[in-house]
Amino acid sequence: MKQDRYRYHLTPGGPGLTRTVLAELPEEVRRDEQASLLLMGCRQGENALALAEVFPGRIIGIEEDSEPIFYGKMAVSERGLASRVSLQFMSPVSTNFRAGQFRIIILEGMLSGYTPGRVLREALRLLDDRGFLLLSDSCWLADDVPTYVRDVWESPDHKILTPPQLRQLLEERGMEILHFEDRSRVLDSFYRQFEDTVRDIAHGGFEGMKHRKSLIKHYKHEIDVYRKHGGDRYMGYFSMVARKSSGEAGQAF
């Protein structure tokens, strides 16, 4: 789904990947009209709207940035989906939802954007005992990553993990991993879509909303490192489907 409001995807793979990962759940779960789905990292709402096309239950998206939420709310209203899709300004590490409220929780870019343990602690608190946790996020493809590449994605507070480290992180928290897939191929098209936009903004000034103004800062260097300086050998992307292991739902962090 590529709507007029969404000139580019803000997550690698965009809504297509989000729907693909959801499709890995049992049909009775993804077709359950009574189920609730939480999308942590909803950005401007594009992926939440895409999920509404294939998931009949209640969808709540959260993002810790008020401007994308405002933008997404307008899109939800235009589509006539306000009764089923709600986008809310909220931190993924401290929500006001009740424990066990959601059957499905999707984390998009949350492990690389926040301290992984804090995000998982909150997500697992909100997930019911029969629920499924879906993740899509950045990962390193090797243990030894050059500093000039590592600095593109990491900060002192936000560390990127390798696939084995990601598996260990979830298993230590009582999760059973049902499916893990390397999705690194989506990064090339993700960065490619921004090249003309970044160039236009650089030449034409910073008109528009704040997220447009910050585009160069966030993506120009990443594009160059990934596509021109060998970053694609180290920068990866993955998807994962997991659920609470039997008897492990109450495991402490």
C-alpha positions, 0 to 999 in steps of 0.5 A: 500500500503506497498512499499519497500521504506516504511519499516514502517508507519510514521502516525498511520493507515498509508496510509490505514487510509488516504484513508479511511478518503478520502472515507468519502467525496462525490463521486463527490468530490473525483472523480473530476479530476479538484480538488486539494488536499493538504496533510499537514504533508506528511512525506516521501510521502507514504500517498500521493502516496496512495492517488494518487491511488484513487484520480485523481486530483492534489496532493501536500504534504508539510512537514517542514523537507527537508530530508523526502521531498527528500526521498519522491520525489525519490519515486514519481519519481520512480512511474512515478507520478511527473506530478500529485504528488508534495512534497514540503518543506514548513511550514504548518503555512505559505505557499505560496499557494493562498487563496482558492486554494484547494478543499480538505485539509488533516491535518495529525498530524498537530494539535498536532505538531504545535499551532492548531489555526495557522495551522487551520488559514492557512488551512482555508485560502487555502480551497475554500468555497465548500471545505472539511477539513480532519483531523487525529491526536492524542487526549487525551481520558480523561481530567485528564492525568497523567504527565508521559503520558502527557509528552510523547506527549506534550511540552510547545508549543504543547498541545494535545486536547480531542475530545470535545475540538477539536470539539469546536476548529473547530466550533469556526472557522466556521466549520461544522463537518460532521464526527468524529470517534475514531481511537485509535485502530490504535495506537497499531499497529503503535507502534508495528511496530517500536519495532524490528526496534528500537531494531535493531538500538539500537544494531547495531548503527545509520547507514542510514539517519537522520530520522533513527538516531532519531527513538529511541529518538522519539519512544522508550519511547512512545512505553514503555509508551503506551504498558507497562505503561498504556498509552493506557487508555489516548492516543487516535487517531481520524479522522474528516471531516469538511467543512465551515459552510454557511456564516462563510467562512470569520470568523476571528480568 
